[in-house]
Amino acid sequence: MGRKLEFCREKALHTAMESFWAQGYEHTSMRDLAAKLGLHLGSVYNALGDKERVFESALKLHFDEYVRPEMERLTTAENPLGAMESLLTQVADECGAAEGPRCFIINSLLEITSINDSISALLKEYMQMMETTFTQCLMRAQKLGQIPAHAEPAALAHFFMGTLFSLRTMGKLKTPAAHLKDIQACTMRALKA
């Protein structure tokens, strides 16, 4: 009689998420995941599906555990512009740190969008959800007088999203932390102008 498979799907997806996050899609193999999980390769395929499916599940887990709570915090913040500034500071600090940025979504956008249409569509959906949150946050900031009445919240949300992308990308290039802080400061001044 064979050994009973002891498997926790959530734990396995966390392991997969960490692997993809650290190594990227191309440099993470199903064989590596099986070894990290202590399972046979066939058991991983049976339980989680193929690599693309595991990656998609890991992205969903990442969004639900890391991004969605941050978006909810922005949505409910009493000081919407302050909450956005806090997020920008966090990203600039992470990107300027010695170990560099760790943004699973940005890393995935840079790596996988040309490989898989369904994953590309999922990433675009997540980006749209984030941009919508930023727009709503800026609309609230405008009502509170934190940004000028003539400002266009949707256009500023595009700008803010582009800044986050730029910081993450520049962090991967090991741009000096002081430069990233300059970008952060200029962004906040631009939002208030």
KEKE-3310 file (N, C-alpha, C; in steps of 0.2 Angstrom, whole numbers, plus 5000, padded with zeros to 4 digits):
npx = (5004:5003:5011:5001:4996:5001:4996:4995:4986:4986:4998:5007:5004:5009:5022:5025:5022:5032:5044:5042:5041:5054:5063:5057:5047:5053:5064:5060:5056:5045:5050:5059:5049:5043:5053:5055:5043:5043:5037:5033:5035:5024:5014:5013:5009:4997:4990:4991:4991:4998:5013:5010:4997:4999:5007:4998:4989:4997:5000:4987:4985:4995:4990:4979:4984:4993:4992:4978:4974:4982:4976:4963:4966:4970:4958:4950:4956:4958:4965:4968:4978:4989:4990:4993:5005:5012:5012:5020:5032:5035:5037:5048:5057:5059:5064:5076:5083:5096:5094:5086:5071:5055:5043:5031:5021:5025:5037:5032:5025:5035:5041:5032:5021:5022:5021:5010:4993:4982:4987:4993:4981:4976:4985:4984:4971:4973:4981:4972:4963:4970:4974:4961:4958:4968:4963:4950:4955:4962:4951:4944:4954:4954:4941:4943:4952:4965:4972:4972:4957:4956:4964:4965:4960:4960:4970:4981:4981:4986:4998:5004:5003:5012:5024:5026:5029:5040:5049:5050:5056:5068:5074:5077:5087:5097:5097:5103:5097:5095:5091:5079:5072:5071:5063:5051:5048:5047:5036:5025:5025:5020:5008:5001:5001)
npy = (4994:5011:5026:5038:5053:5068:5083:5101:5112:5126:5129:5124:5132:5144:5141:5140:5153:5160:5155:5158:5172:5175:5169:5171:5167:5160:5154:5145:5129:5115:5104:5109:5115:5103:5097:5106:5105:5093:5082:5070:5074:5071:5071:5084:5090:5083:5088:5102:5107:5112:5121:5134:5136:5134:5145:5156:5153:5156:5170:5175:5172:5180:5193:5193:5192:5202:5214:5217:5220:5232:5240:5241:5247:5260:5264:5266:5275:5289:5300:5302:5306:5306:5292:5287:5293:5287:5274:5276:5280:5268:5259:5266:5265:5250:5248:5254:5247:5236:5223:5225:5227:5218:5214:5205:5206:5217:5211:5200:5205:5211:5199:5189:5192:5191:5178:5171:5172:5172:5174:5186:5194:5192:5199:5212:5215:5215:5227:5236:5236:5241:5254:5260:5260:5270:5281:5283:5286:5298:5306:5307:5313:5325:5330:5333:5344:5341:5340:5350:5358:5359:5348:5332:5317:5304:5305:5308:5297:5288:5293:5291:5277:5274:5280:5271:5259:5263:5266:5253:5246:5254:5251:5237:5239:5243:5257:5271:5274:5287:5293:5287:5292:5305:5305:5300:5311:5322:5316:5317:5331:5334:5328:5337:5349)
npz = (5000:4996:5002:5011:5004:5010:5010:5008:5000:5001:5008:4998:4988:4993:4994:4981:4976:4983:4977:4963:4965:4970:4960:4948:4933:4922:4928:4938:4940:4938:4944:4953:4962:4966:4973:4984:4990:4994:4987:4974:4957:4949:4958:4961:4949:4948:4959:4958:4945:4929:4925:4921:4927:4940:4942:4939:4950:4960:4958:4960:4974:4979:4975:4983:4996:4998:4989:4988:5002:5004:4994:5000:5012:5007:5001:5012:5020:5031:5028:5012:5003:5011:5013:5001:4999:5009:5004:4993:4998:5005:4994:4988:4998:4999:4986:4986:4995:5000:4995:4985:4975:4978:4970:4965:4955:4946:4942:4936:4926:4918:4914:4909:4901:4887:4885:4890:4887:4895:4908:4906:4904:4917:4925:4919:4923:4937:4937:4933:4943:4953:4948:4947:4961:4965:4958:4964:4977:4975:4970:4982:4990:4983:4986:4999:4998:4997:4985:4971:4964:4951:4946:4938:4943:4937:4928:4936:4943:4933:4932:4944:4945:4935:4941:4951:4944:4938:4949:4954:4943:4942:4954:4952:4944:4953:4956:4964:4981:4985:4973:4970:4981:4977:4966:4972:4981:4971:4964:4974:4975:4962:4963:4971:4964)
capx = (5000:5007:5011:4996:4999:4999:4997:4991:4986:4988:5005:5010:5004:5013:5029:5026:5022:5039:5048:5041:5043:5061:5067:5054:5043:5057:5069:5057:5054:5040:5054:5061:5044:5041:5058:5053:5037:5044:5033:5035:5033:5018:5009:5012:5005:4990:4987:4991:4991:5004:5017:5006:4991:5002:5009:4992:4986:5002:4998:4980:4987:4999:4986:4974:4987:4998:4990:4971:4974:4984:4971:4958:4969:4969:4951:4947:4961:4955:4969:4969:4984:4994:4990:4996:5012:5015:5013:5025:5038:5036:5040:5054:5062:5060:5068:5082:5086:5102:5092:5082:5064:5052:5036:5029:5017:5029:5042:5028:5023:5041:5043:5028:5015:5022:5021:5004:4988:4977:4991:4994:4975:4975:4990:4981:4965:4975:4983:4967:4960:4975:4973:4954:4959:4971:4959:4946:4958:4963:4945:4943:4959:4952:4936:4946:4956:4972:4974:4968:4951:4957:4967:4962:4961:4962:4977:4986:4982:4990:5005:5006:5005:5019:5029:5027:5032:5047:5053:5052:5061:5074:5076:5080:5094:5101:5098:5104:5091:5094:5088:5072:5068:5070:5057:5046:5047:5044:5029:5021:5024:5016:5001:4998:5002)
capy = (5000:5017:5031:5043:5059:5073:5089:5106:5116:5133:5129:5123:5138:5149:5139:5141:5160:5163:5153:5162:5179:5176:5167:5172:5161:5156:5151:5141:5123:5111:5099:5113:5115:5097:5096:5111:5103:5086:5078:5068:5078:5069:5073:5091:5091:5081:5093:5110:5108:5113:5127:5141:5136:5135:5152:5160:5153:5160:5177:5176:5172:5186:5199:5193:5193:5208:5219:5219:5223:5238:5244:5242:5253:5266:5265:5268:5280:5296:5305:5298:5308:5303:5285:5286:5295:5281:5268:5278:5279:5261:5256:5269:5262:5244:5248:5257:5243:5232:5217:5227:5227:5212:5215:5199:5208:5220:5206:5195:5209:5212:5193:5184:5195:5189:5171:5168:5177:5172:5177:5193:5197:5193:5205:5218:5216:5218:5233:5241:5237:5246:5261:5262:5262:5276:5286:5284:5289:5305:5309:5309:5319:5332:5333:5335:5349:5339:5341:5356:5357:5358:5342:5326:5312:5298:5306:5308:5290:5285:5295:5288:5270:5274:5281:5264:5255:5266:5264:5245:5244:5257:5247:5231:5241:5246:5264:5274:5275:5294:5295:5285:5297:5311:5303:5300:5318:5325:5314:5320:5338:5335:5327:5343:5355)
capz = (5000:4995:5007:5010:5002:5015:5006:5010:4994:5003:5009:4992:4984:4996:4992:4973:4976:4985:4972:4957:4967:4970:4954:4941:4930:4918:4932:4943:4937:4942:4947:4959:4966:4969:4978:4989:4993:4996:4984:4968:4952:4946:4963:4961:4943:4950:4964:4957:4938:4925:4928:4920:4931:4947:4942:4940:4956:4965:4957:4964:4981:4980:4975:4989:5003:4998:4986:4990:5008:5003:4991:5005:5016:5003:5000:5019:5024:5032:5024:5006:5000:5015:5012:4994:5001:5013:4999:4988:5003:5006:4988:4987:5003:4997:4980:4987:5000:4997:4992:4979:4975:4977:4968:4961:4950:4942:4940:4932:4920:4914:4911:4907:4897:4880:4885:4891:4886:4901:4914:4904:4905:4924:4927:4917:4927:4943:4937:4932:4949:4957:4945:4949:4968:4965:4955:4969:4982:4973:4970:4989:4991:4980:4989:5005:4997:4997:4978:4968:4961:4943:4945:4935:4947:4933:4925:4941:4945:4928:4933:4951:4943:4931:4945:4955:4939:4937:4955:4954:4938:4943:4959:4949:4941:4958:4956:4971:4985:4985:4967:4971:4985:4973:4962:4977:4982:4965:4963:4979:4973:4956:4964:4975:4960)
cpx = (5004:5006:5005:4999:4996:5001:4992:4991:4988:4995:5009:5010:5008:5021:5030:5026:5029:5044:5048:5043:5050:5065:5064:5051:5048:5062:5066:5054:5049:5044:5057:5055:5042:5046:5057:5047:5038:5039:5036:5032:5026:5012:5008:5008:4998:4986:4986:4990:4998:5007:5013:5000:4994:5004:5003:4989:4991:5001:4992:4981:4990:4995:4981:4977:4991:4995:4983:4971:4977:4979:4965:4960:4968:4962:4947:4951:4957:4959:4972:4976:4990:4995:4994:5004:5016:5016:5019:5032:5040:5040:5047:5059:5064:5065:5075:5086:5091:5099:5087:5075:5061:5045:5035:5025:5021:5034:5038:5027:5029:5043:5038:5022:5016:5022:5014:4998:4983:4981:4992:4987:4974:4979:4987:4975:4967:4978:4978:4963:4964:4974:4966:4954:4962:4967:4954:4949:4960:4957:4943:4948:4957:4946:4938:4951:4963:4976:4970:4962:4951:4961:4963:4964:4963:4968:4982:4986:4986:4997:5008:5008:5011:5025:5031:5031:5039:5052:5055:5057:5068:5078:5080:5087:5099:5102:5099:5098:5090:5090:5080:5068:5067:5064:5051:5044:5044:5037:5024:5020:5019:5009:4997:4998:4995)
cpy = (5006:5022:5036:5050:5065:5080:5095:5111:5123:5134:5128:5129:5144:5148:5141:5149:5163:5161:5157:5170:5180:5174:5169:5166:5157:5151:5146:5135:5119:5106:5103:5113:5109:5095:5100:5108:5096:5081:5075:5073:5077:5071:5080:5093:5089:5086:5100:5111:5109:5120:5133:5141:5137:5143:5157:5159:5157:5168:5179:5177:5178:5192:5199:5194:5199:5214:5222:5222:5231:5243:5245:5247:5259:5268:5268:5273:5287:5301:5301:5300:5306:5296:5283:5288:5290:5275:5270:5277:5272:5258:5259:5266:5254:5243:5250:5252:5238:5226:5218:5225:5220:5213:5210:5202:5212:5215:5202:5199:5210:5205:5189:5186:5192:5182:5168:5173:5178:5175:5184:5197:5197:5199:5212:5220:5218:5225:5238:5242:5242:5253:5264:5264:5269:5282:5288:5288:5296:5309:5311:5314:5325:5335:5336:5341:5348:5340:5346:5354:5355:5352:5336:5320:5305:5299:5306:5301:5286:5287:5292:5280:5270:5276:5274:5260:5257:5265:5257:5243:5247:5253:5241:5233:5244:5253:5266:5276:5283:5297:5293:5289:5303:5310:5303:5307:5322:5323:5317:5328:5339:5333:5333:5349:5357)
cpz = (5000:5001:5006:5009:5007:5011:5008:5004:4996:5004:5003:4988:4987:4994:4985:4973:4978:4980:4966:4959:4967:4964:4948:4938:4926:4922:4938:4939:4941:4946:4954:4964:4970:4975:4985:4993:4996:4993:4977:4963:4950:4951:4963:4955:4945:4954:4962:4949:4935:4928:4927:4925:4938:4947:4943:4947:4961:4964:4961:4971:4983:4980:4981:4995:5003:4995:4988:4997:5008:4999:4996:5010:5013:5002:5007:5023:5025:5029:5018:5003:5004:5015:5006:4995:5004:5009:4995:4992:5004:5000:4987:4991:5001:4991:4981:4992:4996:4993:4986:4980:4974:4976:4963:4955:4944:4938:4935:4925:4915:4911:4907:4902:4890:4880:4886:4891:4892:4907:4912:4906:4913:4927:4925:4921:4934:4943:4936:4939:4954:4955:4947:4957:4969:4963:4961:4975:4981:4972:4977:4992:4989:4984:4996:5004:4997:4990:4975:4964:4954:4941:4942:4939:4943:4930:4930:4943:4940:4930:4939:4949:4939:4935:4949:4950:4939:4943:4955:4949:4939:4949:4957:4946:4946:4958:4963:4975:4985:4979:4967:4976:4982:4969:4966:4979:4977:4963:4968:4977:4967:4958:4967:4970:4957)
residu = (MET:GLY:ARG:LYS:LEU:GLU:PHE:CYS:ARG:GLU:LYS:ALA:LEU:HIS:THR:ALA:MET:GLU:SER:PHE:TRP:ALA:GLN:GLY:TYR:GLU:HIS:THR:SER:MET:ARG:ASP:LEU:ALA:ALA:LYS:LEU:GLY:LEU:HIS:LEU:GLY:SER:VAL:TYR:ASN:ALA:LEU:GLY:ASP:LYS:GLU:ARG:VAL:PHE:GLU:SER:ALA:LEU:LYS:LEU:HIS:PHE:ASP:GLU:TYR:VAL:ARG:PRO:GLU:MET:GLU:ARG:LEU:THR:THR:ALA:GLU:ASN:PRO:LEU:GLY:ALA:MET:GLU:SER:LEU:LEU:THR:GLN:VAL:ALA:ASP:GLU:CYS:GLY:ALA:ALA:GLU:GLY:PRO:ARG:CYS:PHE:ILE:ILE:ASN:SER:LEU:LEU:GLU:ILE:THR:SER:ILE:ASN:ASP:SER:ILE:SER:ALA:LEU:LEU:LYS:GLU:TYR:MET:GLN:MET:MET:GLU:THR:THR:PHE:THR:GLN:CYS:LEU:MET:ARG:ALA:GLN:LYS:LEU:GLY:GLN:ILE:PRO:ALA:HIS:ALA:GLU:PRO:ALA:ALA:LEU:ALA:HIS:PHE:PHE:MET:GLY:THR:LEU:PHE:SER:LEU:ARG:THR:MET:GLY:LYS:LEU:LYS:THR:PRO:ALA:ALA:HIS:LEU:LYS:ASP:ILE:GLN:ALA:CYS:THR:MET:ARG:ALA:LEU:LYS:ALA)
# end
